[in-house]
Every structure is written in C-alpha cells, then in structure tokens.
Amino acid sequence: MPVGLGPLPVLHPVSGFRLGIASAGIKRVGRKDVVIMEAAEGASIAGVFTTNAFCAAPVTLTRQHLSCSPRYLLVNTGNANAGTGKPGMQAAVSTCEALGHLVGVDAQQVLPFSTGVIGELLPAAKVIDAMPAALADLSEGNWAVAAEGIMTTDTQPKGSSRQITLAGETVTITGISKGAGMIRPNMATMLGYVATDARVAQSVLQHMVKAAADLSFNRITIDGDTSTNDSCVLIATGLADMPEIASTDSAEYQQLAEAVNAVMLELAQAIVRDGEGATKFVTVQVNGGADRDECLDVGYAVAHSPLIKTALFASDPNWGRILAAVGYAGVANLDVEKIDVYLDDVCITRNGSRAQEYLEEQGAAVMTQAEITIRIELGRGDCTETLWTTDLSHEYVRINAEYRT
C-alpha cells in the first residue's frame, strides 16, 4: 500500500509536447506498455542517466542521440533490453528507425527508453507494431494515461505539475515518473520525464536537469540497487512567449529551476512512497557535516541498512542499529561523542549514547507512524543533506521473488 501517495494531481498540458499510448503486449496482452512523446521542432532536450556499467542498449543510444536535435521519445515497459549485447542494441536501433520512418525524422532524432525485466531481448516487432496506434493517440492532455503507461511494479501512477509567471508569461512545468523497486538512481529501473514550454538553451537545460536530479532522484533509495536503465529527461519546447534563458546566472533561470526542482522532488518522493512493499516513508536528515560527501555517506549508510529497514517495518526503535550504521559510514576522524540522533523530535541518543531523558515508549510511538524522520547531528560543520527511503517488508521479498513468475 503506497504511503501517503494519493491520486494524481492536475497535470497541466505543456504547449508543444504531446504524448500517445498504445498496447504492444510485451509482458501481458492488452497492457498499455508503449508511450511515444513528441516535442515541438526546435525544442531543447537534456538528460541524466544511470552510472551502471551494464547500462541498457536504449540508454547508450539515447546518450548518443541527445546531440542530434531529438524530436521523439519512445518508451516501452515490460522489457529493459539490458544485458542483451549486440542483438539488444540492434533491437533498439530498429525501433528508432521505424519510428523515424513513420514520423519523417532521422532515427537519431528518436530517444529510446526501456524498463522491465533485465537480460531478455526486446521484442522490437511488437513495439514497432504498436507505434501507429500510439502516434494516432498523441495529445497534449495525455499526461495521466502516459503515467500509467510507463509503470512496471508501481501500484499507482506518479505525476507533478506547476505553473509560474516567468518574464510576464504563464509557464508550465509537468512531469511523470515510474519506479518502485531497484531504486538508487545514482545518475543520475526509474524513469522520469519533465517538460516545460519555457525557452531554454540546451546547455543551460542540461545544467538545470543535472542540478534538479541531484536534489531529487539522486536523493532517494528503496533497496540500494542502481538500475541499468535509470533515465531522467527534461524537455523545453520553447513555445512560451518569452526570451530564451541563455545563462544560469539570470533571475529567470533561478525561478524556473526552483519550479523544476519542486516537480522532480515530488516525483522522486512519489517513487519512495510507492516503494515495493513499503509501509513507511522515511526521511533521513544528516546535519552538521564537514562536507556534502560525508553527510551523504552517513545518510546512505542508514538508509541502506537492512537491519534499520527491518526495524522500521517492525516499528522497533532499535537505535543501536542507527549508531552502528553511522559508525561504519567511513567518515574520517568521526568523534562519536558529538553525535546526537533523533526520531522526529525525540532525542534518543545524545553525545554518542542513550539520552538520559529518553523513554522507549517515546521511540516506539514515533516508529508506529507511516512517516518518520531520522535526524543525525554530526557536530562537525555546517553541511546538511537529506535522503528519502522506506522500510523493508515481507511484501518486498515476495514481489521480487515472484518478479519473473
């Protein structure tokens, strides 16, 4: 059951960006599993991708095609086309060629994306056969159905949308994402697509998407696994009546970046809330670090610990597990006597040992909540970093044990 993840909000159409959905029957007959997205001619497109060395064939192609003025995005679910060698690359190439032929653009102007089972060859013919129906379905209002079309083990579609006034014009930012397991993007099996009608130079857009991903998709973890297919793409169609944002130093850049950051953070947190088998939405906040990296090292040590995650599932305030994770995070010259740990506002350890005023009942009360904050004060500096994660439940094991059955 998703933790605090309600129905999709209103997803405002983005001028110059259309989406179409169709069924290829890749994993299940009748399942809508192919999405085509069309960007207006002249649009800027930027992206960040998985750092996994076994990155999928479509990720490799998309990286190559980004510099070729892409116009179309092609997404399939049910098959990741990763670990498939040269045949997998040829399958991805053939889908780009087929879509390019249908819409009259070069194959290099198509960005392919796949998600699903790793190690199985993409049934390219099925994807190609579904393309005419997806193209016939293209509409600026199809964000909600596209959010469903990119799902795999997700239980709910995920979307976010904002409208701001920029240079006197109303500008829209809308996005969708998918992901519920094998989540530690590290870019950047998650996918995220965000579009705006603002006018943004491509180099500036690339800076914007990387910065936004670092604060959102790169701050979530469900199980610590980095997928072969993680991709996050930002599209600026340029149809808003405004001057082009050509510098990261401008006030317009800062305003648009804040809205993009908010949309991506909402999408990233929705992935955590829908984590496979999750019963808790957990914020891990590390304060007082000497630098960003040691805050993240401590945060991920806590967020990835199976002992902490199972204690969260059991609503057991076993704070010794938190101290152990902080201790093995690899922070040099860590003074444990300066460390305080909180569950929400309840101080459970002070100066490296149990707080005198702490009562087990207080910790237990916090741990029964669906949303919990673990706050760690390192006492080493002024840096702060925040991550989001889940507990680890019986259901997570079941879902992944039965993933291919």
URUR-V605551 format. One record per pair of residues at least 24 apart in sequence whose C-alpha atoms are under 8 Angstrom apart, sorted by sequence separation. I is the first residue (numbers start at 1). J is the second residue. D is the distance in whole Angstrom. If there is no record, write none. Layout:
# URUR-V605551
I;J;D  I;J;D
This chain:
# URUR-V605551
16;40;5  45;69;8  56;80;7  57;81;6  154;178;7  172;196;5  173;197;7  209;233;7  301;325;5  302;326;7  343;367;8  44;69;8  45;70;7  56;81;6  57;82;6  154;179;6  171;196;7  172;197;6  188;213;6  209;234;6  301;326;7  43;69;8  56;82;4  152;178;8  153;179;7  154;180;5  171;197;6  172;198;8  187;213;8  188;214;7  42;69;7  55;82;7  56;83;7  57;84;8  150;177;8  151;178;6  152;179;7  153;180;6  171;198;6  187;214;8  298;325;7  301;328;8  43;71;7  54;82;7  55;83;8  56;84;8  57;85;8  150;178;6  151;179;7  153;181;7  298;326;5  301;329;6  344;372;6  54;83;7  95;124;6  99;128;7  147;176;6  188;217;7  205;234;7  319;348;7  323;352;8  343;372;7  344;373;5  41;71;7  91;121;8  92;122;8  94;124;7  98;128;7  102;132;8  146;176;8  147;177;7  188;218;6  319;349;8  343;373;6  344;374;6  40;71;7  57;88;6  58;89;7  61;92;8  91;122;6  147;178;7  186;217;8  187;218;7  205;236;8  298;329;5  342;373;8  343;374;5  344;375;7  39;71;5  57;89;5  61;93;8  91;123;8  92;124;7  95;127;7  99;131;7  143;175;8  185;217;6  186;218;6  280;312;7  297;329;6  298;330;8  342;374;6  343;375;6  38;71;6  39;72;6  81;114;7  88;121;6  91;124;6  95;128;6  143;176;7  185;218;6  280;313;7  297;330;7  298;331;8  341;374;7  342;375;5  38;72;5  58;92;6  80;114;5  81;115;8  87;121;7  88;122;6  184;218;7  279;313;7  297;331;7  341;375;6  342;376;6  37;72;6  38;73;7  57;92;7  79;114;6  80;115;4  83;118;6  84;119;6  185;220;7  341;376;5  36;72;7  37;73;5  74;110;7  78;114;8  79;115;5  80;116;4  81;117;8  82;118;5  83;119;5  84;120;6  116;152;6  184;220;6  185;221;8  200;236;6  340;376;6  341;377;6  36;73;6  37;74;7  72;109;6  73;110;6  74;111;6  75;112;6  76;113;6  77;114;6  78;115;6  79;116;4  80;117;5  81;118;6  82;119;6  83;120;8  84;121;6  115;152;8  183;220;7  184;221;5  189;226;8  190;227;7  199;236;6  294;331;6  339;376;7  340;377;5  36;74;5  70;108;7  71;109;5  72;110;5  73;111;5  74;112;5  75;113;5  76;114;5  77;115;5  78;116;4  79;117;5  80;118;5  81;119;7  82;120;7  183;221;5  184;222;7  189;227;5  191;229;8  196;234;8  198;236;6  199;237;7  200;238;7  339;377;6  340;378;7  35;74;6  36;75;6  70;109;4  71;110;6  72;111;6  73;112;6  74;113;6  75;114;6  76;115;6  77;116;6  78;117;6  79;118;7  80;119;8  81;120;6  82;121;8  183;222;5  184;223;7  189;228;7  190;229;7  191;230;6  192;231;6  193;232;6  194;233;6  195;234;6  196;235;6  197;236;5  198;237;7  199;238;4  338;377;8  339;378;5  34;74;7  35;75;5  68;108;6  69;109;6  70;110;6  73;113;8  80;120;7  81;121;5  182;222;7  183;223;6  184;224;5  186;226;6  189;229;6  190;230;5  191;231;5  192;232;5  193;233;5  194;234;5  195;235;5  196;236;5  197;237;5  198;238;5  199;239;7  338;378;6  339;379;6  34;75;6  35;76;6  68;109;6  70;111;7  79;120;7  81;122;5  181;222;6  182;223;6  183;224;6  184;225;5  185;226;6  189;230;6  190;231;7  191;232;6  192;233;6  193;234;6  194;235;6  195;236;6  196;237;6  197;238;5  198;239;7  199;240;7  204;245;8  207;248;8  338;379;6  34;76;5  79;121;8  80;122;7  180;222;8  181;223;7  182;224;7  183;225;6  184;226;5  185;227;7  188;230;7  193;235;8  195;237;7  196;238;8  197;239;5  198;240;5  204;246;6  33;76;6  34;77;7  65;108;5  66;109;8  79;122;6  182;225;5  183;226;6  184;227;7  187;230;7  188;231;7  197;240;5  199;242;7  201;244;7  204;247;6  317;360;7  33;77;5  65;109;6  182;226;6  183;227;7  187;231;8  188;232;7  198;242;7  199;243;7  200;244;5  201;245;6  204;248;6  33;78;7  65;110;7  66;111;7  182;227;6  185;230;6  199;244;5  200;245;5  201;246;5  212;257;8  216;261;7  65;111;6  198;244;8  199;245;6  200;246;6  215;261;7  317;363;5  217;264;7  317;364;6  62;110;8  212;260;7  213;261;8  216;264;6  217;265;7  220;268;7  316;364;6  62;111;5  208;257;6  212;261;5  216;265;5  220;269;7  315;364;7  61;111;7  62;112;6  215;265;7  222;272;7  317;367;6  26;77;8  27;78;5  61;112;7  62;113;8  76;127;7  213;264;7  217;268;5  221;272;7  316;367;6  26;78;6  27;79;8  212;264;7  216;268;6  220;272;7  315;367;5  26;79;7  58;111;8  59;112;7  212;265;8  216;269;8  222;275;6  315;368;5  58;112;5  59;113;7  222;276;8  58;113;5  312;367;7  58;114;7  194;260;8  171;240;7  170;240;8  194;264;8  169;240;7  77;149;8  169;241;7  77;150;6  116;189;7  169;242;7  76;150;7  77;151;7  78;152;7  115;189;6  168;242;8  75;150;7  77;152;6  115;190;8  167;242;6  192;267;8  166;242;8  167;243;8  313;391;5  312;391;5  313;392;6  224;304;6  311;391;8  312;392;8  313;393;6  223;304;7  309;390;7  310;391;6  221;303;7  222;304;8  309;391;4  310;392;5  221;304;7  308;391;8  309;392;5  310;393;7  303;387;8  167;252;7  303;388;8  166;252;7  173;259;7  299;385;8  303;389;6  306;392;7  173;260;7  299;386;7  300;387;8  303;390;8  175;263;7  283;371;8  285;373;7  287;375;8  289;377;8  295;383;7  299;387;7  166;255;8  174;263;7  175;264;8  280;369;8  281;370;6  282;371;6  283;372;6  284;373;6  285;374;6  286;375;6  287;376;6  288;377;6  289;378;6  295;384;7  296;385;6  166;256;8  173;263;7  177;267;6  280;370;5  281;371;5  282;372;5  283;373;5  284;374;5  285;375;5  286;376;5  287;377;5  288;378;5  289;379;7  290;380;5  291;381;7  295;385;6  296;386;8  176;267;7  177;268;8  180;271;6  279;370;6  280;371;6  281;372;6  282;373;6  283;374;6  284;375;6  285;376;6  286;377;6  287;378;6  288;379;5  289;380;5  290;381;4  291;382;8  292;383;6  175;267;8  179;271;5  180;272;7  280;372;7  282;374;7  284;376;8  286;378;7  287;379;8  288;380;5  289;381;5  290;382;6  291;383;5  292;384;7  34;127;7  178;271;7  288;381;5  289;382;6  290;383;6  292;385;7  177;271;8  180;274;6  181;275;6  288;382;5  289;383;5  36;131;8  164;259;8  179;274;8  180;275;4  181;276;6  287;382;7  288;383;5  289;384;6  34;130;7  179;275;8  180;276;5  287;383;6  288;384;6  26;123;7  34;131;8  162;259;7  287;384;4  36;134;6  286;384;6  287;385;7  35;134;7  36;135;7  285;384;7  286;385;5  26;126;7  34;134;7  38;138;8  285;385;6  286;386;6  25;126;7  26;127;8  37;138;8  162;263;7  285;386;4  24;126;5  36;138;8  161;263;6  284;386;6  285;387;6  24;127;6  160;263;6  283;386;7  284;387;5  160;264;8  283;387;6  284;388;6  24;129;7  283;388;5  284;389;8  24;130;5  160;266;6  282;388;6  283;389;6  23;130;6  159;266;8  160;267;6  281;388;7  282;389;5  22;130;6  159;267;6  281;389;6  282;390;5  22;131;7  158;267;6  281;390;5  282;391;8  280;390;5  281;391;7  22;133;6  35;146;6  279;390;7  280;391;6  21;133;7  22;134;5  158;270;6  278;390;6  279;391;7  20;133;8  21;134;5  158;271;8  278;391;6  20;134;5  21;135;8  35;149;6  115;229;7  278;392;7  279;393;8  20;135;6  22;137;8  34;149;7  35;150;7  114;229;7  275;390;7  277;392;7  278;393;7  20;136;7  21;137;6  32;148;8  33;149;5  34;150;7  113;229;8  272;388;7  277;393;6  20;137;5  21;138;8  32;149;5  33;150;7  272;389;6  273;390;8  277;394;7  278;395;8  19;137;7  20;138;4  113;231;8  156;274;7  272;390;7  277;395;5  278;396;7  19;138;5  20;139;6  155;274;7  269;388;7  276;395;7  277;396;4  18;138;5  19;139;5  154;274;7  276;396;5  18;139;5  19;140;6  154;275;8  17;139;8  18;140;4  19;141;8  20;142;7  154;276;8  277;399;8  17;140;6  18;141;7  19;142;6  153;276;7  276;399;7  16;140;8  18;142;7  19;143;7  21;145;7  15;140;7  21;146;6  14;140;6  20;146;7  13;140;5  19;146;7  13;141;5  21;149;7  12;141;8  13;143;7  11;143;7  11;144;7  50;185;6  51;186;6  8;144;7  50;186;6  51;187;6  50;187;5  51;188;7  49;187;5  50;188;6  48;187;6  49;188;5  48;188;5  82;228;7  82;229;8  11;159;7  7;156;8  8;157;7  11;160;6  12;161;6  80;229;7  8;158;6  9;159;7  10;160;8  11;161;5  12;162;8  8;159;6  9;160;7  10;161;7  8;160;8  9;161;7  2;155;7  1;155;8  2;156;8  44;200;7  46;202;7  44;201;7  45;202;7  14;172;6  44;202;5  13;172;8  14;173;7  46;205;6  47;206;7  12;172;7  14;174;7  45;205;7  46;206;5  12;173;8  13;174;7  44;205;7  45;206;8  48;209;7  12;174;6  47;209;6  48;210;6  11;174;6  46;209;7  47;210;7  11;175;8  48;213;8  221;387;8  219;386;7  220;387;6  221;388;7  222;389;5  219;387;5  220;388;5  221;389;5  222;390;6  219;388;6  220;389;6  221;390;8  222;391;8  59;229;6  58;229;8  55;227;8  56;228;6  59;231;7  55;228;4  56;229;6  52;226;7  54;228;6  55;229;6  51;226;8  52;227;7  53;228;8  50;226;7  52;228;6  50;227;7  51;228;8  17;195;7  50;228;6  50;229;6  49;229;8  50;230;5  14;195;7  15;196;8  16;197;7  49;230;6  50;231;6  14;196;6  15;197;6  49;231;4  14;197;6  48;231;6  49;232;6  47;231;7  48;232;5  47;232;5  48;233;7  47;233;4  46;233;6  47;234;6  45;233;7  46;234;5  45;234;6  46;235;7  45;235;5  44;235;6  45;236;6  43;235;7  44;236;5  43;236;6  44;237;6  43;237;4  44;238;8  42;237;7  43;238;6  39;235;8  41;237;8  42;238;7  40;237;6  39;237;6  17;237;7  16;237;6  15;237;7  16;238;8  16;239;7  15;239;6  15;240;8  5;270;6  5;273;6  4;273;7  5;274;7  3;273;5  2;273;5  3;274;7  2;274;5  1;274;7  2;275;7  3;278;7  1;277;7  2;278;7  3;279;6  1;278;7  2;279;7  3;280;6  1;279;7  3;281;6  117;404;8  3;370;7  3;371;8
